[in-house]
Amino acid sequence: MSEFLAYFPTGEKRYRERFGLDFEQFAVGQKFQHRPGLTLSQQDSRDECLDTLNQQMLHLDEQFALHTEWKRCLMDSTLTTKAVMGMTWKTFAKRTRLLGFDEISLPKPMFGGDTLYAESEILEKADCPDDAKVGRLKVCTLGLNQRGETVAKLVHDALIARHGHDHFTRINY
């Protein structure tokens, strides 16, 4: 076989993995499931709290959490948000810049032991008048738990490299 969809040739019988889609390959309405999922532990949440100096007792103190509506510690929301965005990297690996978020919402809680999955939909696609090497996408990424419930919704704008203008194909490493 001379061509692999997930690889491009770098020499005779040598290939490099191909990550991300070129801007031209995206279309409004496309939906992408990002895999694998990620099972987060309560320790992951505690580590995130320590890293971000978040001392909210609902993330750290099981006895405190027992007296809340959830009856157990919640996953730190910054961890959930970062994990959802991180799970999209293979599809959006040719992102050159994240322009900003229109929406970040966490409609349901995550708990230690829950598994997180991510799915993205392309909402808008436009040329970038300032830079012909990239195009702009508006993307809605959902974080879903193992029961298929939406636990995060992130709507963001990003610049994506056009074909031949990404760093993966320009650098020989």
C-alpha positions as MATLAB code, in Angstrom:
seq = 'MSEFLAYFPTGEKRYRERFGLDFEQFAVGQKFQHRPGLTLSQQDSRDECLDTLNQQMLHLDEQFALHTEWKRCLMDSTLTTKAVMGMTWKTFAKRTRLLGFDEISLPKPMFGGDTLYAESEILEKADCPDDAKVGRLKVCTLGLNQRGETVAKLVHDALIARHGHDHFTRINY';
ca = [
       0.000    0.000    0.000;
       1.559    3.305   -1.050;
      -0.704    5.686    0.894;
      -1.861    5.567    4.493;
      -4.601    7.965    5.520;
      -3.143    8.605    8.972;
       0.491    8.936    7.800;
       2.486   10.849    5.229;
       5.741    9.705    3.615;
       9.029   11.205    4.819;
      11.362    8.950    2.824;
      11.605    5.491    1.350;
       9.529    3.166    3.569;
       9.363    5.919    6.208;
       6.187    7.663    7.428;
       5.152   10.209   10.029;
       1.772   10.225   11.753;
      -0.635   12.813   10.420;
      -2.540   14.780   13.058;
      -5.367   17.187   12.526;
      -7.382   18.244    9.549;
      -6.540   21.109    7.233;
      -8.920   24.065    7.315;
     -10.226   23.056    3.870;
     -11.363   19.673    5.210;
     -13.802   21.164    7.729;
     -17.434   21.961    6.893;
     -20.277   23.472    8.879;
     -22.345   20.727   10.481;
     -19.576   18.135   10.735;
     -19.478   16.275   14.053;
     -16.416   14.561   15.477;
     -16.215   12.054   18.330;
     -12.890   12.380   20.149;
     -11.504    9.173   21.594;
     -10.255    7.635   23.805;
     -12.301    8.686   26.787;
     -10.656    9.674   30.052;
     -11.633    8.315   33.461;
     -10.905   10.951   36.086;
     -10.248   10.092   39.719;
     -10.922   12.081   42.852;
      -7.130   12.303   43.217;
      -6.932   13.945   39.778;
      -9.379   16.535   41.075;
      -7.425   17.081   44.301;
      -4.201   17.499   42.330;
      -5.887   20.107   40.115;
      -7.127   21.938   43.208;
      -3.598   21.982   44.640;
      -2.118   23.151   41.319;
      -4.627   26.015   41.025;
      -4.807   26.854   44.754;
      -8.520   26.050   44.726;
      -9.492   25.392   48.342;
     -13.220   24.912   47.751;
     -14.221   22.308   50.332;
     -16.691   20.685   47.923;
     -13.708   19.343   45.944;
     -11.601   18.244   48.907;
     -13.672   17.349   51.973;
     -15.931   14.288   51.688;
     -17.611   15.008   55.046;
     -18.460   18.537   53.935;
     -19.715   17.229   50.575;
     -22.049   14.754   52.338;
     -24.160   17.765   53.431;
     -24.607   19.132   49.893;
     -27.132   18.207   47.210;
     -24.541   15.933   45.560;
     -23.568   13.996   48.738;
     -19.981   13.571   47.517;
     -17.014   15.574   46.276;
     -17.320   17.204   42.858;
     -14.658   17.124   40.172;
     -12.827   20.447   39.864;
     -14.377   22.327   36.927;
     -11.062   23.554   35.520;
      -9.923   19.933   35.212;
     -13.111   18.964   33.370;
     -12.757   21.938   31.019;
      -9.071   21.339   30.305;
      -9.621   17.615   29.738;
     -12.455   18.257   27.248;
     -10.318   20.690   25.235;
      -7.313   18.386   25.407;
      -9.309   15.462   24.054;
      -9.901   17.381   20.800;
      -6.229   17.756   19.896;
      -6.040   15.021   17.244;
      -8.855   16.557   15.197;
      -7.755   20.166   15.709;
      -3.969   19.598   15.849;
      -3.480   22.172   13.091;
      -4.973   24.889   15.297;
      -2.576   27.816   15.262;
      -4.437   29.942   17.764;
      -7.393   29.705   20.108;
      -9.139   33.061   19.730;
     -11.537   32.828   22.659;
     -14.601   31.247   24.173;
     -18.187   32.377   23.599;
     -19.537   29.921   26.161;
     -18.242   27.696   28.927;
     -21.007   25.906   30.796;
     -21.020   22.898   33.109;
     -24.662   21.752   33.253;
     -24.047   18.548   35.257;
     -21.345   17.631   37.756;
     -18.492   15.175   37.280;
     -17.405   12.910   40.118;
     -14.286   10.872   40.758;
     -14.519    7.661   38.733;
     -16.595    9.208   35.938;
     -15.373    8.777   32.370;
     -15.291   11.829   30.149;
     -15.792   11.790   26.370;
     -15.762   14.725   23.951;
     -17.615   15.516   20.733;
     -17.271   18.606   18.553;
     -19.490   20.205   15.931;
     -18.338   22.803   13.411;
     -20.731   25.757   13.739;
     -19.103   28.294   11.406;
     -16.265   28.412    8.910;
     -14.750   31.592    7.478;
     -11.668   32.910    5.736;
      -9.253   34.961    7.795;
      -8.726   38.271    5.951;
      -5.531   39.032    7.921;
      -3.768   35.735    7.176;
      -4.206   33.596    4.053;
      -2.395   30.677    5.739;
      -5.288   30.030    8.157;
      -9.070   29.984    8.359;
     -11.424   30.561   11.299;
     -13.705   27.945   12.813;
     -16.375   28.294   15.469;
     -16.634   24.980   17.292;
     -19.015   23.633   19.925;
     -17.366   20.905   21.991;
     -19.409   18.852   24.431;
     -18.004   16.885   27.331;
     -20.130   13.802   27.991;
     -19.977   11.391   30.898;
     -20.246    7.607   30.612;
     -24.063    7.902   30.691;
     -24.058   10.276   27.708;
     -25.023   13.273   29.859;
     -23.558   16.635   28.885;
     -21.230   17.766   31.674;
     -19.487   20.553   29.732;
     -20.214   22.769   26.753;
     -17.440   24.868   25.226;
     -18.097   27.154   22.259;
     -14.887   28.631   20.916;
     -13.227   30.251   17.908;
      -9.929   28.995   16.535;
      -7.609   29.580   13.631;
      -6.751   26.395   11.693;
      -3.837   26.080    9.253;
      -4.673   25.668    5.599;
      -3.201   22.765    3.623;
       0.596   22.971    3.503;
       0.883   25.670    6.168;
       1.003   23.610    9.355;
       4.121   22.975   11.410;
       3.783   19.174   11.148;
       4.669   19.124    7.453;
       7.197   21.992    7.516;
       9.516   20.747   10.245;
      11.594   17.602    9.759;
      12.010   16.318   13.302;
];
